[in-house]
């Protein structure tokens, strides 16, 4: 099964290390694909990254959507050690 590919800002995490899914790029990707966030939804998250040689690339990682009970915000739980450059996939 191919996971929906959704933009995430890897610098926008909460104190538990979950990515916040509230950025404009994230909302645009969700709307374009007709996706609604739901607890347990698996996603392929990607974000911008600049390579050491100055070229741009993308970071990618699989994540699972969670709702924060205290704030009602949507977040993605992920393994930070599993983040890879798109070229490594």
N, CA, C and O atoms as a MOPAC input file, in Angstrom:
PM7 MOZYME 1SCF
protein

 N      0.83900 1    -1.17200 1     0.00000 1
 C      0.00000 1     0.00000 1     0.00000 1
 C      0.88600 1     1.23800 1     0.00000 1
 O      1.79000 1     1.36700 1     0.82500 1
 N      0.62300 1     2.13200 1    -0.91800 1
 C      1.37600 1     3.37500 1    -0.97500 1
 C      0.75700 1     4.38300 1    -0.01000 1
 O     -0.44100 1     4.66000 1    -0.06600 1
 N      1.58200 1     4.92100 1     0.86600 1
 C      1.09700 1     5.87500 1     1.85900 1
 C      0.89800 1     7.24600 1     1.22000 1
 O      1.63900 1     7.62100 1     0.31100 1
 N     -0.10000 1     7.99600 1     1.69400 1
 C     -0.24900 1     9.37600 1     1.22400 1
 C      0.99800 1    10.17100 1     1.60200 1
 O      1.48700 1    10.08200 1     2.72800 1
 N      1.49700 1    10.93800 1     0.65700 1
 C      2.70200 1    11.75900 1     0.84700 1
 C      2.25500 1    13.16400 1     1.24700 1
 O      1.54900 1    13.83700 1     0.49700 1
 N      2.67500 1    13.59900 1     2.44100 1
 C      2.20200 1    14.86100 1     3.00600 1
 C      3.38400 1    15.66400 1     3.54600 1
 O      4.24300 1    15.12700 1     4.24600 1
 N      3.41600 1    16.93500 1     3.21900 1
 C      4.46600 1    17.82200 1     3.69800 1
 C      4.38300 1    17.98100 1     5.21900 1
 O      3.29600 1    18.06000 1     5.79200 1
 N      5.55000 1    18.02600 1     5.85500 1
 C      5.64100 1    18.31800 1     7.29300 1
 C      6.90100 1    19.13200 1     7.53300 1
 O      7.91700 1    18.93100 1     6.86700 1
 N      6.83100 1    20.03800 1     8.47300 1
 C      7.98100 1    20.85000 1     8.86400 1
 C      8.70400 1    20.10300 1     9.97400 1
 O      8.20900 1    20.03900 1    11.09900 1
 N      9.86700 1    19.53900 1     9.67400 1
 C     10.60000 1    18.72700 1    10.64200 1
 C     11.16600 1    19.55400 1    11.79500 1
 O     11.70300 1    18.98900 1    12.74800 1
 N     11.05600 1    20.86100 1    11.72700 1
 C     11.50300 1    21.72700 1    12.82700 1
 C     10.33400 1    22.12500 1    13.72200 1
 O     10.51000 1    22.90900 1    14.65500 1
 N      9.15200 1    21.59700 1    13.45000 1
 C      7.94400 1    21.98200 1    14.17800 1
 C      7.39100 1    20.78100 1    14.94700 1
 O      6.37000 1    20.20500 1    14.57400 1
 N      8.08600 1    20.41700 1    16.02600 1
 C      7.65500 1    19.26800 1    16.82600 1
 C      7.24800 1    19.72100 1    18.22300 1
 O      7.63100 1    20.79400 1    18.68900 1
 N      6.46500 1    18.87500 1    18.87400 1
 C      6.06700 1    19.17700 1    20.25500 1
 C      7.11200 1    18.61300 1    21.22000 1
 O      8.12500 1    18.05600 1    20.79600 1
 N      6.85600 1    18.76200 1    22.51000 1
 C      7.81700 1    18.31300 1    23.52300 1
 C      7.99400 1    16.79600 1    23.54300 1
 O      8.96200 1    16.30100 1    24.12100 1
 N      7.07900 1    16.05300 1    22.92500 1
 C      7.18900 1    14.59000 1    22.84500 1
 C      7.80100 1    14.13400 1    21.52900 1
 O      7.88300 1    12.93500 1    21.26400 1
 N      8.23300 1    15.09100 1    20.69600 1
 C      8.88400 1    14.74000 1    19.43500 1
 C      7.93700 1    14.43500 1    18.29000 1
 O      8.35900 1    13.92200 1    17.25400 1
 N      6.66700 1    14.74400 1    18.46600 1
 C      5.69500 1    14.51600 1    17.39200 1
 C      5.64100 1    15.76400 1    16.50800 1
 O      5.68700 1    16.88900 1    17.00500 1
 N      5.54300 1    15.55400 1    15.20200 1
 C      5.45600 1    16.68800 1    14.27800 1
 C      4.05200 1    17.26600 1    14.27700 1
 O      3.06700 1    16.53000 1    14.21700 1
 N      3.96700 1    18.58700 1    14.34500 1
 C      2.67100 1    19.26200 1    14.23400 1
 C      2.25200 1    19.28300 1    12.77000 1
 O      3.05800 1    19.56400 1    11.88200 1
 N      1.00000 1    18.98600 1    12.53600 1
 C      0.48200 1    18.92200 1    11.16900 1
 C     -0.41900 1    20.12100 1    10.87400 1
 O     -1.53200 1    19.97300 1    10.36900 1
 N      0.08900 1    21.31300 1    11.20300 1
 C     -0.73300 1    22.51500 1    11.06800 1
 C     -0.15800 1    23.54800 1    10.10100 1
 O     -0.69700 1    24.65000 1     9.99600 1
 N      0.89300 1    23.22700 1     9.41400 1
 C      1.52300 1    24.17800 1     8.51100 1
 C      0.76500 1    24.28300 1     7.19400 1
 O      0.10300 1    23.32900 1     6.78600 1
 N      0.85500 1    25.43900 1     6.51900 1
 C      0.14300 1    25.61000 1     5.24600 1
 C      0.45600 1    24.52200 1     4.22600 1
 O     -0.45300 1    24.03700 1     3.55200 1
 N      1.72700 1    24.12700 1     4.09700 1
 C      2.07700 1    23.08100 1     3.13100 1
 C      1.40200 1    21.75900 1     3.44000 1
 O      1.00600 1    21.03000 1     2.53100 1
 N      1.27100 1    21.45000 1     4.72200 1
 C      0.58600 1    20.22500 1     5.14700 1
 C     -0.89400 1    20.30200 1     4.78800 1
 O     -1.45600 1    19.37100 1     4.21200 1
 N     -1.51300 1    21.42200 1     5.13800 1
 C     -2.94700 1    21.59400 1     4.83900 1
 C     -3.21000 1    21.54600 1     3.33400 1
 O     -4.21500 1    20.98800 1     2.89500 1
 N     -2.30600 1    22.13200 1     2.54200 1
 C     -2.47000 1    22.10700 1     1.08000 1
 C     -2.37000 1    20.68500 1     0.54000 1
 O     -3.17700 1    20.28700 1    -0.30000 1
 N     -1.38300 1    19.90700 1     1.01500 1
 C     -1.24800 1    18.51400 1     0.56200 1
 C     -2.47500 1    17.69100 1     0.93800 1
 O     -2.97000 1    16.90600 1     0.12900 1
 N     -2.96400 1    17.86800 1     2.15500 1
 C     -4.14700 1    17.12300 1     2.58800 1
 C     -5.35400 1    17.47600 1     1.72800 1
 O     -6.09200 1    16.58800 1     1.30100 1
 N     -5.56200 1    18.76700 1     1.47100 1
 C     -6.70400 1    19.20700 1     0.66600 1
 C     -6.58700 1    18.69700 1    -0.76800 1
 O     -7.57100 1    18.22700 1    -1.34100 1
 N     -5.39500 1    18.78600 1    -1.34800 1
 C     -5.19000 1    18.34500 1    -2.73600 1
 C     -5.50400 1    16.85900 1    -2.90300 1
 O     -6.00000 1    16.43600 1    -3.94800 1
 N     -5.20900 1    16.06800 1    -1.86300 1
 C     -5.43500 1    14.62300 1    -1.92100 1
 C     -6.78900 1    14.20900 1    -1.35800 1
 O     -7.13700 1    13.02800 1    -1.37300 1
 N     -7.55100 1    15.18000 1    -0.86200 1
 C     -8.85500 1    14.87100 1    -0.28400 1
 C     -8.75600 1    14.05900 1     1.00000 1
 O     -9.63100 1    13.24500 1     1.29300 1
 N     -7.69100 1    14.27900 1     1.76400 1
 C     -7.47500 1    13.52000 1     2.99900 1
 C     -7.94100 1    14.30000 1     4.21600 1
 O     -7.76600 1    15.51600 1     4.29700 1
 N     -8.53100 1    13.59300 1     5.15000 1
 C     -8.87800 1    14.15600 1     6.45300 1
 C     -8.02200 1    13.44200 1     7.48800 1
 O     -7.91000 1    12.21600 1     7.46900 1
 N     -7.42200 1    14.20200 1     8.38700 1
 C     -6.61500 1    13.58400 1     9.43400 1
 C     -7.50000 1    12.78400 1    10.37200 1
 O     -8.59500 1    13.21500 1    10.73300 1
 N     -7.01500 1    11.62000 1    10.76100 1
 C     -7.74100 1    10.73900 1    11.66700 1
 C     -6.72600 1     9.95800 1    12.49000 1
 O     -5.64100 1     9.63100 1    12.00900 1
 N     -7.08200 1     9.66900 1    13.70700 1
 C     -6.22500 1     8.89500 1    14.60200 1
 C     -5.79300 1     7.59800 1    13.92000 1
 O     -6.62600 1     6.84300 1    13.41700 1
 N     -4.47300 1     7.34600 1    13.91000 1
 C     -3.93600 1     6.10300 1    13.35800 1
 C     -3.65800 1     6.12300 1    11.86900 1
 O     -3.16200 1     5.13300 1    11.33100 1
 N     -3.96000 1     7.22100 1    11.18200 1
 C     -3.72100 1     7.31000 1     9.73800 1
 C     -2.21700 1     7.29300 1     9.46200 1
 O     -1.49400 1     8.14800 1     9.97300 1
 N     -1.72800 1     6.33200 1     8.66000 1
 C     -0.30600 1     6.32300 1     8.31600 1
 C     -0.04100 1     7.29000 1     7.16000 1
 O     -0.83900 1     7.40100 1     6.22900 1
 N      1.09700 1     7.98700 1     7.23900 1
 C      1.47000 1     8.95400 1     6.21000 1
 C      2.95000 1     8.79900 1     5.88400 1
 O      3.73400 1     8.34200 1     6.71600 1
 N      3.32400 1     9.18200 1     4.66600 1
 C      4.71700 1     9.36200 1     4.31300 1
 C      4.96300 1    10.86400 1     4.38900 1
 O      4.46800 1    11.62200 1     3.55400 1
 N      5.71700 1    11.28700 1     5.37800 1
 C      5.96700 1    12.70200 1     5.61300 1
 C      7.24100 1    13.11100 1     4.89700 1
 O      8.22400 1    12.37000 1     4.89100 1
 N      7.22200 1    14.28300 1     4.29700 1
 C      8.42800 1    14.79200 1     3.63800 1
 C      8.62100 1    16.24900 1     4.00000 1
 O      7.66900 1    16.96400 1     4.31300 1
 N      9.86800 1    16.67100 1     3.95100 1
 C     10.20200 1    18.05900 1     4.25000 1
 C     11.44600 1    18.46700 1     3.49100 1
 O     12.21400 1    17.62200 1     3.03200 1
 N     11.63800 1    19.75100 1     3.36400 1
 C     12.77000 1    20.29800 1     2.63100 1
 C     14.06700 1    20.10500 1     3.40500 1
 O     14.09300 1    20.14100 1     4.63500 1
 N     15.15100 1    19.89700 1     2.64200 1
 C     16.47000 1    19.78300 1     3.24000 1
 C     17.49500 1    20.24400 1     2.21100 1
 O     17.35100 1    19.96500 1     1.02000 1
 N     18.51700 1    20.93900 1     2.66100 1
 C     19.60500 1    21.34700 1     1.78300 1
 C     20.78100 1    20.40900 1     2.00600 1
 O     21.21400 1    20.19400 1     3.13800 1
 N     21.28300 1    19.86200 1     0.92900 1
 C     22.39900 1    18.92600 1     0.97300 1
 C     23.70600 1    19.67500 1     1.23300 1
 O     23.76900 1    20.88700 1     1.02900 1
 N     24.74800 1    18.97300 1     1.68100 1
 C     26.04100 1    19.61700 1     1.93200 1
 C     26.61400 1    20.34600 1     0.70700 1
 O     27.34400 1    21.32700 1     0.84800 1
 N     26.27900 1    19.85900 1    -0.48800 1
 C     26.79900 1    20.50900 1    -1.69800 1
 C     25.93800 1    21.69700 1    -2.13300 1
 O     26.19200 1    22.29300 1    -3.18000 1
 N     24.92500 1    22.04300 1    -1.34100 1
 C     24.09000 1    23.20100 1    -1.64100 1
 C     22.84400 1    22.89100 1    -2.44100 1
 O     21.98300 1    23.75700 1    -2.59500 1
 N     22.72500 1    21.67300 1    -2.95700 1
 C     21.51900 1    21.31200 1    -3.68900 1
 C     20.39900 1    21.02100 1    -2.70000 1
 O     20.64500 1    20.64100 1    -1.55500 1
 N     19.18000 1    21.20500 1    -3.15600 1
 C     18.05300 1    20.92800 1    -2.26800 1
 C     17.59500 1    19.49600 1    -2.45000 1
 O     17.76000 1    18.90000 1    -3.51400 1
 N     17.03000 1    18.97000 1    -1.41400 1
 C     16.50200 1    17.62100 1    -1.42800 1
 C     15.35600 1    17.53400 1    -0.45600 1
 O     14.92500 1    18.54200 1     0.10400 1
 N     14.86500 1    16.33700 1    -0.25400 1
 C     13.76000 1    16.15300 1     0.68100 1
 C     14.09100 1    15.05200 1     1.66800 1
 O     14.70200 1    14.04100 1     1.32200 1
 N     13.67300 1    15.27100 1     2.90200 1
 C     13.71600 1    14.24900 1     3.92700 1
 C     12.39000 1    13.51200 1     3.90600 1
 O     11.35700 1    14.12800 1     3.64300 1
 N     12.38400 1    12.21800 1     4.17400 1
 C     11.15100 1    11.43200 1     4.21200 1
 C     11.18200 1    10.48000 1     5.40300 1
 O     12.23800 1    10.00300 1     5.81900 1
 N      9.99400 1    10.22200 1     5.93400 1
 C      9.84400 1     9.26800 1     7.02400 1
 C      8.36800 1     8.88200 1     7.12100 1
 O      7.49000 1     9.69200 1     6.82300 1
 N      8.10200 1     7.66100 1     7.53200 1
 C      6.73000 1     7.24600 1     7.77600 1
 C      6.31200 1     7.71700 1     9.15900 1
 O      7.10600 1     7.70600 1    10.10000 1
 N      5.06600 1     8.12900 1     9.26900 1
 C      4.52200 1     8.57100 1    10.53900 1
 C      3.08000 1     8.13900 1    10.68700 1
 O      2.44000 1     7.71700 1     9.72400 1
 N      2.57600 1     8.25000 1    11.90400 1
 C      1.19900 1     7.88000 1    12.20500 1
 C      0.53500 1     9.07100 1    12.89700 1
 O      1.10000 1     9.65300 1    13.82300 1
 N     -0.65100 1     9.42200 1    12.44600 1
 C     -1.36600 1    10.58600 1    12.96900 1
 C     -1.91800 1    10.29400 1    14.36100 1
 O     -2.44600 1     9.21600 1    14.63100 1
 N     -1.77700 1    11.29900 1    15.24200 1
 C     -2.34700 1    11.25900 1    16.58300 1
 C     -3.01200 1    12.59500 1    16.86800 1
 O     -2.57800 1    13.63600 1    16.37300 1
 N     -4.05700 1    12.55700 1    17.66000 1
 C     -4.67200 1    13.78700 1    18.14300 1
 C     -4.15600 1    14.03400 1    19.55600 1
 O     -4.10000 1    13.11000 1    20.36700 1
 N     -3.78300 1    15.26100 1    19.85300 1
 C     -3.35400 1    15.60700 1    21.19900 1
 C     -4.60000 1    15.89200 1    22.02600 1
 O     -5.34000 1    16.83200 1    21.73500 1
 N     -4.83200 1    15.09000 1    23.04800 1
 C     -6.04400 1    15.21900 1    23.86000 1
 C     -6.13600 1    16.56900 1    24.56200 1
 O     -7.23200 1    17.10400 1    24.72900 1
 N     -5.01100 1    17.11900 1    24.96900 1
 C     -5.01900 1    18.38000 1    25.71800 1
 C     -5.29600 1    19.58800 1    24.83300 1
 O     -5.97400 1    20.52400 1    25.25700 1
 N     -4.77200 1    19.57500 1    23.59400 1
 C     -4.89000 1    20.75300 1    22.73100 1
 C     -5.82200 1    20.55500 1    21.53400 1
 O     -6.27700 1    21.52600 1    20.93000 1
 N     -6.10200 1    19.30700 1    21.19700 1
 C     -6.90600 1    19.02600 1    20.01300 1
 C     -6.12400 1    19.12700 1    18.71900 1
 O     -6.69500 1    18.99900 1    17.63600 1
 N     -4.81000 1    19.35600 1    18.82000 1
 C     -3.96400 1    19.47600 1    17.62900 1
 C     -3.69600 1    18.10300 1    17.01900 1
 O     -3.66200 1    17.08900 1    17.71500 1
 N     -3.50800 1    18.09900 1    15.70200 1
 C     -3.12000 1    16.88200 1    14.99600 1
 C     -1.60700 1    16.84700 1    14.89800 1
 O     -0.96800 1    17.84500 1    14.56300 1
 N     -1.03200 1    15.66500 1    15.20100 1
 C      0.40800 1    15.47700 1    15.19500 1
 C      0.73600 1    14.15800 1    14.51800 1
 O     -0.14100 1    13.32000 1    14.30700 1
 N      2.00000 1    13.98200 1    14.18100 1
 C      2.45100 1    12.70900 1    13.61300 1
 C      3.54400 1    12.13400 1    14.49800 1
 O      4.54300 1    12.79400 1    14.78800 1
 N      3.33900 1    10.90200 1    14.91700 1
 C      4.34000 1    10.16300 1    15.68100 1
 C      5.27000 1     9.48500 1    14.67000 1
 O      4.80400 1     8.87500 1    13.70600 1
 N      6.57500 1     9.59200 1    14.89000 1
 C      7.52800 1     9.00300 1    13.95500 1
 C      8.78900 1     8.58600 1    14.68300 1
 O      9.01300 1     8.96800 1    15.83200 1
 N      9.60500 1     7.80400 1    14.01100 1
 C     10.90300 1     7.40500 1    14.53600 1
 C     11.92900 1     8.36200 1    13.93100 1
 O     12.22700 1     8.28100 1    12.73900 1
 N     12.46300 1     9.25500 1    14.73800 1
 C     13.41100 1    10.26000 1    14.24300 1
 C     14.65700 1     9.61400 1    13.65500 1
 O     15.31300 1    10.21200 1    12.80200 1
 N     14.99200 1     8.42200 1    14.08500 1
 C     16.16000 1     7.71900 1    13.53700 1
 C     15.88100 1     7.11200 1    12.16800 1
 O     16.80700 1     6.66400 1    11.49200 1
 N     14.62900 1     7.09200 1    11.75500 1
 C     14.26200 1     6.50400 1    10.45800 1
 C     14.18700 1     7.54800 1     9.34100 1
 O     13.92500 1     7.19400 1     8.19200 1
 N     14.41100 1     8.82300 1     9.65600 1
 C     14.36300 1     9.86700 1     8.62700 1
 C     15.50600 1     9.65200 1     7.64200 1
 O     16.65600 1     9.44200 1     8.02800 1
 N     15.15800 1     9.70900 1     6.36700 1
 C     16.14400 1     9.50000 1     5.29800 1
 C     15.97000 1    10.58000 1     4.23400 1
 O     14.92800 1    11.23000 1     4.14000 1
 N     17.01800 1    10.74900 1     3.44200 1
 C     16.87400 1    11.60400 1     2.27800 1
 C     16.11600 1    10.82000 1     1.20600 1
 O     16.26800 1     9.60300 1     1.09500 1
 N     15.32400 1    11.50400 1     0.44200 1
 C     14.52800 1    10.86900 1    -0.62300 1
 C     15.40900 1    10.00200 1    -1.51000 1
 O     14.99200 1     8.92500 1    -1.93500 1
 N     16.61500 1    10.45700 1    -1.79000 1
 C     17.52800 1     9.70800 1    -2.67400 1
 C     17.93200 1     8.36500 1    -2.07900 1
 O     18.39500 1     7.49200 1    -2.81300 1
 N     17.77000 1     8.17100 1    -0.76800 1
 C     18.12100 1     6.91800 1    -0.11300 1
 C     16.99300 1     5.89200 1    -0.15400 1
 O     17.20200 1     4.73200 1     0.20300 1
 N     15.80900 1     6.30100 1    -0.58200 1
 C     14.66200 1     5.39400 1    -0.56200 1
 C     14.75400 1     4.36500 1    -1.63400 1
 O     13.86700 1     3.52100 1    -1.75700 1

